[in-house]
Amino acid sequence: LLYSKQVLSELWASKARSDVVVVFTTQPKEAKQAVLALKAAQQQHAGQSHPHPQQQQQPETGQDQQPKQRGRGKSERQQAQEQQQQQKEPPPAESIAARTRRGVKRGREDDAAGTSGADAASLIAAAGPNAKRGSNGGNGSAGPVAAAPAAAASPRAPCAASPAWPEDAVVLEGHVMHLCVCSELFKLQLLGTEHMQADHDLQFTASDGRQREVVVVGLEQHQSELLQAAEPLLRLMYGQEADWAAQPELLLQVCMLADCVQAHACMEACGAALSKLPMSSLPLTFINKVLLVLDSTALGSSLPALGPFRGTCSSHLQQRFTVTGPPAAGSLSQPLLSELQSLPEQVHHTIAAQVLQLQSKGALPDSDAMKALVSTCTASVVTAFTDVAAVANDPQLLQQFTQLPFGAIKVWAASDDLAADSENSMVWLLQAWYKANPRTTLDQMKQLAAQVRVSQCSPVYRTTVLPHLAWFQPKQGLSIVSIMLQSMADNDGDKREQCARSIGETDCPPAWLSTRVRCAGGRHEDGREVAGSTGPELVVTEKQLADVMQAAQTSGKKQRVSGPSRIIKGFELWVEVSAYPSEQAPGKVAVALFMYHGTSKSGLWPPCPCAPVAALLRCARAGKRARERPVCWMAVKLGDGRGLKDFWKLGPISDASALRPYLVGGQLHVSAKVQSVDGMPL
């Protein structure tokens, strides 16, 4: 903070020397227009009060002077007719106003001659309505002349001192220096940067006569509830904290609004306060809202204090949703049932998973409201983990997936709305979930296996991987299905139905022979590419290459640097660069690229399965076209690699500098474009 909390508190309370008006609104365009309109009106009012000297020198006539035009003049007869017509018609309004101004001018001349304006006014009033004026003794109208002094003495109508703000606007005052310290958005709008100029046109003159800069914070319509957090946020900037435990909803709104204006210190303070809230006293609707905010904004990643909040929520929800005694309809406590009924239409998948777990145990009452809630929760879980390959390749998503209860996993596995690069990846995720939940019974895993569409798995999975998994039951039916599928076409639905009837539902669940593809062609229904379509990559610095080559020369053994693996079509693939001593050139090493299948630690693979893979390895080159070489083979053991020992065509080299033509920015960047895996094209 720029000042002590006491000074900031006094500044906020007194608004002493405040020079900024901060406007929070969902109508930012209208707010800016209101400021500009007021500024223009104030400038016009100031110009009328103090006219320009050139304007004062203009002649005072009743009508605007028209420029002289060339042409024939009027005859004397025409001029006489026009004069007679003007004498018959009453004078226009402009002429009356002009005569009034002439009367005021004459009054000023009288003042100069020694007669005061007040005496002149009294003389005119005493003369009565029929008083005569002028040296020619003609009759004149006393009304305009008498009104002239009153018009001259009346004050000018004051100009507005505040813009006409939108109805929902929250208008607060602050100080430029302090607001710029607290908020990056305020700093950008008030001071500007080299990339964006500040809008100094947004200012007006307040009632105290001093200029006010205006900062407009525009919110979307769906963020209108954040408007009530505007004043608490500015109070927090001025060092005034509230009792957040008593109003957690307001705390969350202040945190979200602080994120909008990029007030990082306020965000950290709100994040720390959120993490300290007693979880047991928080309503379920609030926990649901916090989890949704963490998923839809960058608060979860930008605030370290909120990192463990999600895990704390998950463990707390498991305790809150625990059913004591044998589960049955109506066994839920009334407070928990009331909280479930108060959940909004959008339910976070963490809470939705617990609801589905209760539903799988039969603990939810059989009512229309609960059926609608189960439907909402099903959609929430499926939507959160709809991209199967993305879940398999994202550590954070994978961790959230493995924390789902069995009831949610069963609903997820049975869904037709999942987008999977292949059915193999479904099996890979189920195995990952089983390893993370070792207490799951084989009977429960058999229920999950019944949701796998065996007919859509690749040949290696059907004949090697699935029989190797202890939980994939029944084995006898699986063997029969695998044999029969070898003689069937993919679109032969009639034979598949006959096969299912002959084997029986006990040994062959209906999903095993289903022809419905979860996501064909590696794309979502909206055309987005499925995450598994991206191949593995490798990025190595020149120093890492030098260290690997030195280690190979010293140890006399093969050394390697591997990139992160990716799950593609249910197969774990990665790229690595290897260095090994050269037999033909002692003291030098050969450098090669390899692409590997991986068993990882998933326990998914038997000892020596084989799978055909085709890929294209690509290496960027400094200032030149990238080098590409195919990696194709028909049968490679999982865990064994297929490499290109002469990828760069350099032969044995002595140090990493020989690879500099292939280094971009000091890094070796290799990517693999997988073309097919186990007969499944990408």
C-alpha positions in Angstrom: 0.0 0.0 0.0 1.1 3.6 -0.7 -0.1 4.9 2.6 -0.8 3.5 6.0 -4.2 1.9 6.6 -5.2 4.7 8.9 -4.4 7.4 6.3 -6.3 5.3 3.6 -9.3 5.0 5.9 -9.4 8.7 6.5 -9.0 9.4 2.8 -11.9 7.1 2.0 -14.2 8.5 4.7 -13.5 12.2 3.8 -12.9 11.9 0.0 -10.4 14.6 0.5 -8.9 15.8 -2.8 -10.5 12.9 -4.7 -9.8 13.3 -8.4 -11.2 10.2 -9.9 -14.7 8.9 -10.4 -14.9 5.1 -10.9 -18.1 3.9 -12.6 -19.1 0.2 -12.5 -21.8 -0.6 -15.0 -23.1 -3.1 -17.5 -23.6 -0.2 -19.9 -20.1 1.2 -20.4 -20.9 2.8 -23.7 -23.8 4.8 -22.3 -21.7 5.9 -19.3 -18.9 7.2 -21.5 -21.4 9.1 -23.7 -22.9 10.7 -20.5 -19.5 12.0 -19.5 -18.7 13.4 -23.0 -22.2 15.0 -23.2 -21.7 16.7 -19.8 -18.2 17.9 -20.8 -19.5 19.4 -24.0 -22.4 21.1 -22.1 -20.0 22.5 -19.6 -17.6 23.8 -22.3 -20.6 25.4 -24.1 -21.8 27.0 -20.9 -18.4 28.4 -20.1 -18.1 29.8 -23.7 -21.5 31.6 -23.4 -20.6 33.1 -20.0 -17.3 34.4 -21.3 -17.8 35.2 -25.1 -14.8 35.6 -27.3 -13.7 39.2 -28.0 -14.4 38.8 -31.7 -18.0 37.8 -30.9 -18.5 40.9 -28.8 -17.5 43.2 -31.8 -20.3 41.8 -34.0 -23.1 44.3 -34.7 -26.3 43.8 -32.8 -29.2 43.5 -35.3 -32.5 41.9 -35.2 -31.8 39.6 -38.1 -28.7 37.8 -39.2 -26.8 39.7 -41.7 -26.9 38.2 -45.2 -24.0 38.6 -47.5 -24.5 41.0 -50.3 -25.3 39.4 -53.6 -24.7 40.7 -57.0 -27.6 41.4 -59.3 -30.2 44.0 -60.4 -31.5 46.3 -57.7 -35.2 46.8 -56.9 -37.1 49.6 -58.5 -38.4 52.5 -56.4 -42.0 51.3 -56.9 -41.1 47.9 -55.5 -39.4 49.4 -52.5 -42.3 51.6 -51.7 -44.7 48.6 -51.8 -42.5 46.6 -49.5 -42.4 49.5 -47.0 -46.2 49.8 -47.0 -46.5 46.0 -46.4 -44.1 46.1 -43.5 -46.0 48.9 -41.9 -49.3 46.8 -42.0 -47.7 43.6 -40.6 -46.7 43.3 -36.8 -43.0 43.2 -36.2 -41.4 39.7 -36.1 -40.0 38.2 -32.9 -36.4 38.9 -34.0 -37.2 42.6 -34.4 -38.7 42.8 -30.9 -35.6 41.1 -29.4 -33.4 43.4 -31.4 -35.3 46.5 -30.1 -35.0 45.1 -26.6 -31.3 44.8 -27.0 -31.2 48.4 -28.3 -33.2 49.5 -25.3 -30.6 47.8 -23.0 -27.8 49.5 -24.9 -29.6 52.8 -24.6 -29.9 52.2 -20.9 -26.2 51.6 -20.7 -25.7 54.9 -22.6 -27.9 56.6 -20.0 -25.8 55.2 -17.3 -22.7 56.6 -18.9 -24.5 60.0 -19.1 -25.2 60.0 -15.4 -28.5 58.2 -15.1 -28.4 54.9 -13.2 -30.1 51.8 -14.6 -32.4 51.7 -11.6 -33.5 55.3 -12.2 -34.1 54.5 -15.9 -36.2 51.5 -15.0 -38.3 53.5 -12.5 -38.8 56.3 -15.1 -40.0 53.8 -17.7 -42.3 52.0 -15.2 -43.8 55.4 -14.1 -44.5 56.5 -17.7 -47.1 53.8 -18.0 -48.1 51.6 -20.9 -48.7 54.5 -23.2 -45.5 56.3 -22.6 -43.9 57.7 -25.7 -40.3 57.1 -26.6 -38.0 58.5 -29.2 -37.6 62.0 -30.5 -40.2 61.7 -33.3 -43.0 61.3 -30.7 -44.2 58.0 -32.2 -46.0 55.4 -30.0 -43.9 52.5 -28.7 -44.6 49.3 -26.8 -43.5 49.7 -23.2 -43.5 45.9 -22.5 -40.3 44.9 -24.1 -38.5 48.0 -22.8 -39.6 47.4 -19.3 -38.6 43.7 -19.4 -35.1 44.5 -20.5 -33.6 45.4 -17.1 -35.2 42.3 -15.6 -33.7 40.0 -18.3 -30.3 41.6 -17.8 -30.4 41.1 -14.0 -31.7 37.4 -14.1 -28.9 34.8 -13.5 -28.0 32.3 -16.2 -29.4 28.7 -15.7 -26.6 26.6 -14.0 -25.1 23.6 -15.9 -25.3 20.1 -14.5 -22.4 19.1 -12.2 -22.8 15.3 -12.7 -23.3 13.1 -15.8 -26.6 11.3 -16.3 -25.3 7.8 -15.4 -27.0 4.6 -16.5 -29.6 3.2 -14.0 -27.4 0.3 -12.8 -24.2 2.4 -12.5 -22.3 2.3 -9.2 -20.4 5.6 -8.9 -17.5 5.9 -6.4 -14.7 8.4 -5.9 -11.0 7.8 -5.4 -7.5 9.1 -5.9 -5.5 8.7 -9.1 -2.2 7.7 -7.4 -3.6 5.1 -5.1 -5.9 3.5 -7.7 -3.1 3.2 -10.1 -1.1 1.3 -7.5 -4.0 -1.0 -6.7 -5.2 -1.9 -10.2 -3.6 -2.5 -13.5 -6.8 -1.7 -15.3 -7.1 1.7 -13.5 -3.5 2.4 -14.2 -4.0 1.6 -17.9 -7.0 3.9 -18.2 -5.7 6.8 -16.2 -2.0 6.9 -17.2 -1.9 4.9 -20.4 1.0 2.8 -21.7 3.2 2.8 -24.8 0.7 0.3 -26.4 -2.5 2.1 -25.3 -3.2 5.7 -24.7 -5.3 6.8 -21.7 -8.7 8.3 -22.5 -8.3 11.7 -21.0 -11.5 13.0 -22.7 -13.4 11.2 -20.0 -13.5 14.0 -17.5 -15.8 16.7 -16.2 -16.0 19.6 -13.8 -17.6 18.6 -10.5 -19.7 20.9 -8.3 -16.7 21.9 -6.3 -15.1 23.4 -9.4 -12.3 20.8 -9.7 -11.8 18.4 -12.6 -12.6 14.7 -12.2 -11.1 11.9 -14.3 -13.6 9.1 -15.1 -12.7 5.3 -15.2 -15.5 3.1 -16.6 -15.4 -0.6 -15.6 -17.7 -2.4 -18.1 -19.3 -5.7 -17.0 -21.2 -8.2 -19.0 -24.9 -8.6 -18.4 -24.4 -12.0 -16.7 -21.9 -10.3 -14.3 -24.5 -7.8 -13.1 -24.4 -9.3 -9.6 -20.8 -8.1 -9.3 -22.0 -4.5 -9.1 -22.9 -4.9 -5.5 -19.2 -5.8 -4.9 -17.9 -2.5 -6.3 -17.9 -0.5 -3.1 -16.5 -3.3 -0.9 -13.7 -3.7 -3.5 -12.8 -0.1 -3.3 -13.0 -0.2 0.5 -10.6 -3.1 0.4 -8.2 -1.1 -1.8 -8.3 1.6 1.0 -7.5 -1.0 3.6 -10.9 -1.6 5.0 -11.7 -5.4 5.3 -15.1 -6.8 6.1 -16.3 -9.8 8.1 -16.1 -12.2 5.2 -17.1 -15.3 7.2 -20.5 -13.7 7.7 -20.9 -12.9 4.0 -19.0 -15.5 1.8 -21.1 -14.7 -1.3 -19.9 -11.1 -1.2 -16.3 -12.2 -0.7 -16.5 -14.3 -3.8 -18.0 -11.5 -5.8 -15.3 -9.1 -4.6 -12.7 -11.6 -5.6 -14.2 -12.0 -9.1 -14.5 -8.2 -9.5 -10.9 -7.8 -8.4 -9.9 -10.2 -11.2 -11.8 -8.0 -13.7 -9.9 -4.9 -12.7 -6.6 -6.8 -12.2 -6.3 -5.8 -8.6 -3.8 -8.5 -7.7 -3.3 -7.6 -4.0 -7.1 -7.6 -3.5 -7.3 -11.0 -5.3 -4.7 -12.5 -3.0 -6.4 -11.1 0.1 -9.8 -12.6 -1.1 -8.2 -15.9 -2.0 -6.6 -16.2 1.5 -10.0 -15.3 3.1 -11.8 -17.9 0.9 -9.3 -20.6 1.9 -9.9 -19.9 5.6 -13.7 -20.2 5.5 -15.1 -23.0 7.6 -16.2 -25.6 5.0 -18.8 -27.2 7.3 -20.7 -24.0 7.6 -20.8 -23.1 3.9 -24.0 -23.9 2.0 -23.9 -26.4 -0.9 -24.9 -23.7 -3.3 -22.0 -21.5 -2.4 -19.5 -24.4 -2.7 -21.0 -25.2 -6.1 -20.6 -21.6 -7.2 -17.0 -21.4 -6.0 -16.1 -24.6 -8.0 -17.8 -23.2 -11.1 -15.9 -19.9 -10.8 -12.5 -21.7 -10.4 -13.2 -23.7 -13.6 -14.5 -20.8 -15.7 -11.9 -18.2 -14.7 -8.2 -18.0 -14.1 -8.6 -17.6 -10.3 -7.7 -21.2 -9.6 -4.3 -20.9 -11.3 -3.5 -17.3 -10.5 -4.1 -17.5 -6.8 -1.9 -20.1 -5.0 -4.1 -19.8 -1.9 -7.0 -21.3 -3.9 -4.9 -24.3 -5.1 -5.9 -26.7 -2.3 -9.4 -25.3 -2.1 -10.7 -27.7 -4.8 -9.3 -30.8 -3.0 -10.7 -29.6 0.3 -14.1 -29.2 -1.3 -13.9 -32.7 -2.8 -13.0 -34.4 0.5 -15.6 -32.4 2.4 -18.3 -33.3 -0.1 -17.6 -36.9 0.3 -18.1 -36.6 4.0 -21.3 -34.5 3.6 -22.8 -37.0 1.1 -22.0 -40.0 3.2 -25.1 -42.0 4.0 -25.3 -43.7 7.4 -26.9 -47.0 7.6 -28.2 -49.1 4.6 -29.0 -46.8 1.7 -32.6 -46.6 0.7 -35.0 -44.0 -0.7 -35.7 -41.5 1.9 -32.5 -42.3 4.0 -31.0 -38.8 3.3 -31.1 -36.3 6.1 -33.6 -33.5 5.6 -31.0 -30.7 5.6 -29.0 -32.5 2.9 -32.2 -33.1 0.9 -33.1 -29.4 1.2 -29.6 -28.4 -0.1 -29.9 -30.8 -3.0 -33.3 -29.3 -4.0 -31.8 -25.8 -3.8 -29.0 -26.5 -6.3 -29.2 -24.4 -9.5 -29.5 -25.6 -13.0 -25.7 -25.6 -13.4 -24.1 -28.0 -11.1 -20.3 -28.5 -10.8 -19.2 -32.0 -11.7 -17.6 -32.6 -8.2 -21.1 -32.2 -6.6 -22.8 -33.9 -9.5 -20.6 -36.9 -9.1 -21.7 -37.3 -5.4 -25.3 -37.0 -6.4 -24.9 -39.7 -9.0 -23.2 -41.9 -6.3 -26.2 -41.5 -4.1 -28.4 -42.3 -7.1 -26.5 -45.5 -7.8 -27.0 -46.6 -4.1 -30.7 -45.9 -4.3 -30.6 -43.2 -1.6 -32.4 -40.5 -3.6 -36.2 -40.2 -3.3 -38.2 -41.1 -6.3 -39.5 -37.7 -7.2 -39.7 -35.6 -10.3 -37.4 -33.0 -8.7 -34.7 -35.6 -8.0 -35.0 -37.1 -11.5 -34.4 -33.7 -13.0 -31.4 -33.2 -10.7 -29.9 -36.6 -11.7 -30.3 -35.7 -15.3 -28.6 -32.3 -14.7 -25.8 -34.0 -12.8 -25.3 -36.6 -15.6 -24.9 -33.9 -18.2 -22.5 -32.1 -15.9 -20.2 -35.1 -15.5 -20.3 -36.0 -19.1 -19.6 -32.4 -20.2 -16.6 -32.1 -17.8 -14.9 -35.2 -19.2 -16.4 -35.4 -22.7 -13.1 -35.4 -24.5 -11.6 -38.7 -23.5 -8.2 -38.2 -25.1 -7.9 -34.7 -23.4 -8.6 -36.3 -20.0 -6.0 -38.9 -20.6 -3.4 -36.3 -21.6 -4.1 -33.6 -19.1 -2.7 -34.4 -15.6 -5.2 -32.1 -13.8 -8.2 -33.5 -15.6 -6.9 -37.0 -15.1 -6.6 -36.4 -11.4 -10.1 -35.0 -11.2 -11.4 -38.0 -13.2 -9.8 -40.6 -10.9 -11.4 -38.9 -7.9 -14.9 -39.5 -9.2 -17.0 -42.1 -7.4 -18.1 -45.3 -9.0 -21.7 -44.1 -9.6 -20.4 -41.2 -11.7 -17.9 -43.3 -13.6 -20.7 -45.8 -14.5 -22.9 -43.0 -15.9 -19.9 -41.5 -17.8 -18.9 -44.8 -19.4 -22.4 -45.5 -20.6 -22.9 -42.1 -22.3 -23.2 -41.8 -26.0 -22.2 -38.1 -25.9 -18.5 -38.7 -25.2 -15.9 -37.6 -27.8 -13.2 -40.3 -28.0 -10.4 -40.7 -30.5 -11.1 -44.5 -30.1 -12.7 -47.0 -27.7 -9.1 -48.0 -26.7 -8.8 -44.7 -24.8 -12.0 -45.5 -22.9 -10.3 -48.7 -21.6 -7.1 -46.8 -20.8 -9.1 -44.3 -18.6 -11.0 -47.0 -16.9 -7.8 -48.8 -16.0 -6.3 -45.5 -14.7 -9.4 -45.0 -12.5 -9.2 -48.6 -11.2 -5.6 -48.1 -10.2 -6.4 -44.9 -8.3 -9.4 -46.6 -6.6 -8.0 -50.1 -5.5 -10.9 -50.7 -3.1 -13.3 -51.0 -6.1 -14.7 -54.5 -6.2 -14.4 -56.7 -9.3 -18.2 -56.8 -9.5 -18.2 -53.0 -9.9 -15.5 -53.2 -12.5 -17.5 -55.8 -14.3 -20.3 -53.3 -14.5 -17.9 -50.8 -16.1 -16.6 -53.4 -18.5 -20.1 -54.0 -19.7 -20.2 -50.4 -21.0 -17.1 -50.8 -23.3 -17.8 -51.2 -27.0 -15.5 -54.1 -27.7 -16.3 -54.2 -31.4 -14.8 -50.7 -31.8 -11.5 -51.5 -30.1 -8.5 -52.1 -32.2 -7.3 -55.7 -32.9 -4.4 -55.5 -30.4 -6.8 -54.4 -27.7 -9.4 -57.1 -28.4 -6.9 -59.9 -28.6 -4.1 -58.9 -26.2 -5.0 -56.0 -23.8 -8.6 -56.8 -22.7 -7.8 -60.5 -21.9 -4.8 -59.3 -19.8 -7.0 -57.1 -17.6 -8.3 -59.0 -14.6 -11.3 -56.8 -14.1 -12.5 -57.1 -17.7 -15.1 -59.9 -17.4 -16.5 -62.2 -18.4 -13.5 -63.7 -20.1 -15.3 -66.6 -21.8 -17.7 -64.2 -23.6 -14.8 -61.9 -24.5 -12.9 -64.7 -26.3 -16.0 -65.7 -28.3 -16.7 -62.1 -29.2 -13.1 -61.5 -30.3 -13.1 -64.6 -32.6 -16.5 -63.8 -34.1 -15.5 -60.1 -34.8 -12.6 -61.2 -36.9 -15.1 -62.6 -39.4 -17.5 -59.7 -39.4 -17.6 -56.5 -41.2 -17.7 -53.3 -39.2 -21.2 -52.4 -40.6 -22.7 -55.9 -40.3 -25.3 -55.1 -37.7 -27.5 -58.2 -38.3 -24.7 -60.7 -37.7 -23.7 -58.8 -34.5 -27.3 -59.1 -33.2 -27.3 -62.8 -33.9 -24.0 -63.2 -32.2 -25.2 -61.4 -29.1 -28.3 -63.5 -28.9 -26.4 -66.7 -29.3 -23.9 -65.9 -26.6 -26.4 -64.4 -24.2 -26.5 -61.1 -22.3 -24.7 -62.7 -19.3 -21.5 -63.4 -21.3 -21.9 -60.7 -23.9 -23.3 -57.3 -22.6 -25.2 -55.4 -25.4 -22.6 -52.6 -25.5 -19.8 -55.0 -26.6 -21.2 -55.4 -30.1 -22.6 -51.9 -30.4 -22.1 -50.1 -33.7 -22.6 -46.6 -32.4 -19.3 -44.7 -32.5 -18.7 -42.2 -29.7 -16.8 -39.8 -32.0 -15.9 -40.7 -35.5 -13.0 -39.1 -37.4 -11.2 -37.6 -34.4 -13.5 -34.6 -34.2 -16.3 -33.4 -31.9 -19.8 -32.9 -33.2 -19.0 -29.1 -33.5 -16.0 -29.8 -35.6 -13.3 -29.3 -33.0 -10.3 -31.6 -33.2 -10.1 -34.3 -30.5 -7.1 -33.9 -28.3 -5.6 -37.3 -29.1 -5.0 -36.3 -32.7 -1.9 -34.3 -31.7 1.3 -36.3 -31.7 4.1 -36.3 -29.2 6.8 -33.7 -29.2 10.4 -33.3 -27.9 12.2 -30.0 -27.0 15.9 -30.3 -26.0 18.3 -27.5 -25.4 21.9 -27.5 -26.7 23.2 -27.9 -23.2 21.1 -31.0 -22.6 22.4 -32.5 -25.9 26.0 -31.8 -24.9 25.4 -33.4 -21.5 23.9 -36.5 -23.0 26.8 -36.9 -25.5 29.3 -36.4 -22.8 27.6 -39.0 -20.6 27.6 -41.5 -23.6 31.3 -41.0 -24.2 32.1 -41.4 -20.5 29.9 -44.4 -19.7 30.3 -46.1 -23.1 26.5 -46.8 -23.0 23.5 -45.4 -24.7 22.0 -42.2 -23.1 18.7 -40.6 -23.9 16.5 -37.6 -23.4 12.7 -38.2 -23.7 9.8 -35.9 -24.3 6.4 -36.1 -22.6 4.3 -39.0 -23.7 0.8 -38.8 -25.3 -2.1 -41.2 -25.3 -3.1 -41.7 -28.9 -5.8 -44.3 -29.7 -5.1 -45.8 -26.3 -1.4 -46.2 -27.0 1.3 -44.3 -25.1 3.8 -42.8 -27.5 6.8 -40.5 -27.1 9.8 -39.2 -28.9 13.4 -39.3 -27.6 16.8 -38.4 -28.9 19.6 -40.9 -28.0 23.4 -40.7 -28.1 25.6 -43.8 -28.1 29.3 -44.4 -28.7 30.3 -45.0 -32.3 32.1 -48.2 -33.1 33.4 -46.8 -36.4 34.8 -43.6 -35.0 36.2 -43.9 -31.5 35.7 -40.8 -29.4 32.6 -39.8 -31.2 29.0 -40.5 -30.7 26.0 -41.1 -33.0 22.8 -39.2 -32.4 19.5 -40.7 -33.4 15.8 -40.0 -33.0 13.5 -42.7 -31.7 9.8 -43.1 -31.2 8.6 -45.4 -28.5 5.6 -47.3 -27.3 5.3 -47.1 -23.6 3.8 -49.3 -20.9 4.3 -46.6 -18.3 3.0 -47.9 -15.0 -0.6 -48.3 -16.0 -0.5 -52.1 -15.8 -2.4 -52.1 -19.0 0.0 -54.1 -21.1 1.0 -57.8 -21.2 4.7 -58.6 -21.4 5.3 -58.5 -25.2 2.4 -57.3 -27.3 2.9 -55.9 -30.8 1.1 -53.0 -32.6 1.6 -51.5 -36.0 2.3 -47.7 -36.0 3.0 -45.3 -38.8 4.3 -41.8 -38.1 6.3 -38.9 -39.6 9.1 -37.3 -37.5 9.7 -33.6 -38.2 12.6 -31.5 -37.1 12.7 -27.7 -37.4 15.8 -26.1 -39.0 17.2 -22.7 -38.4 16.1 -20.5 -41.4 15.5 -23.5 -43.7 12.7 -25.9 -44.5 12.1 -28.5 -41.8 13.5 -32.0 -42.3 10.9 -34.8 -42.3 11.5 -38.5 -42.2 8.9 -41.3 -42.0 8.9 -43.8 -39.2 6.8 -46.8 -40.4 6.8 -50.4 -39.2 4.2 -53.2 -39.1 5.0 -54.9 -35.8 7.0 -53.3 -33.0 6.9 -54.6 -29.4 5.4 -52.1 -26.9 8.2 -50.7 -24.9 10.7 -51.1 -27.8 11.5 -48.2 -30.1 11.9 -47.8 -33.7 14.5 -45.2 -34.5 16.1 -43.3 -37.4 19.9 -43.5 -36.7 20.8 -41.4 -39.7 18.0 -38.8 -39.4 20.3 -35.8 -39.8 22.7 -37.6 -42.1 25.7 -36.3 -40.1 27.3 -39.5 -39.1 29.3 -39.7 -35.8 29.9 -36.3 -34.2 32.2 -35.1 -31.4 30.0 -32.4 -29.8 26.6 -30.8 -30.0 27.7 -27.9 -32.1 27.3 -30.1 -35.2 23.5 -30.0 -34.6 23.3 -26.2 -34.6 21.8 -26.1 -38.1 18.9 -27.9 -36.6 18.6 -25.8 -33.5 16.0 -22.9 -33.4 16.6 -20.5 -30.6 19.1 -22.8 -29.0 16.6 -25.7 -28.9 16.1 -28.9 -30.9 12.4 -29.2 -31.6 11.1 -32.6 -32.9 7.4 -33.4 -33.4 5.7 -36.6 -34.5 2.7 -36.7 -36.7 1.1 -40.1 -36.1 -0.7 -41.3 -39.2 -2.1 -44.6 -37.9 -2.0 -46.8 -34.8 -3.0 -50.5 -34.9 -4.8 -50.0 -38.2 -6.8 -46.9 -37.0 -6.0 -43.8 -39.1 -5.8 -40.4 -37.5 
